């Protein structure tokens, strides 16, 4: 979990070998790419910022856990693929 932080010009990713949720809570995000897959998933709440790319990869019939709440972002790209 990353909480109450500023994340700039970064990539947030898990390697997919452990089932652990990427959690971003009360952060400022700027120029950030988030990569998650069906092993992990993502939860984002109360974040602000811009230029954020979120890439979610599912496998077979599984889908990733994906939740965004109370968040204000500009220039957002979300790519969900199987």
N, C-alpha and C positions, 0 to 999 in steps of 0.2 A: 504494500500500500504506500502511495505517495500522497502526503497531505500537507496543506498550507505551504506550498512551494512555488517557485517560479521556474518554469522549464522552457528554455529558449534554444532554438536550432538543434533539436535532439530527435533521436529515434527511441521509442519505448517498445520493447519486444520481449517475448518469451520464446524459448527454444522448442516448446511443444512436448518436452519429455515429462513434464510434471503438470498435473491438473491444478493449476493455481491461477486464480482470477487476477487480472490486472485491474487495480483499483486506483483511481485518481479522484481525490476528494479535496475540494476547496483550493484548487491550483490556478495559477495563471499560465496558460500555454501559448507560445508564440513560435511559429515555424516548426511544428512538431508532427512527426509521423508515428502512428501507433499501429503495430502489427500484432494481431492475435489470431488464434486458430481454435478449432473445436475442442482441443484439450484444455484451453485456458478461459477464453472469454474476457469481457471487459465491463467494468462498471465505472461510470463517470458521474459525479455529482458536484454541483455548486462550483463549476469551473468557468473561467473567463479567458478570452484571448482571440487569436486568429491564425489563419493559415495552418489549419490542422487537417491532416489526412489520416483516415482510419481504414485499415485493410483487415477484413474479417474473412478467414478461410474456413469453410466447413468441409467435412469429408463424409462421403457416403450419404446416409440419411441423417447424420448428426448435424446439429446446428450449434453455433457458439452462443453462450450467454452474452447478451448485449443489452446494456441499459444505460441511458443518459437521462439525468434528471436535473432540473433547476440550473441549467447551464446556458451561457450565452457565448457563442463563438461566431466569428465571421470567416468567410472563405473556407468552408468546410467541404471536404470530399470524403464520401463514404463508399467503399467498394466491398461488396459482399459477393464472394464467389465460392463455387463448389469445386 
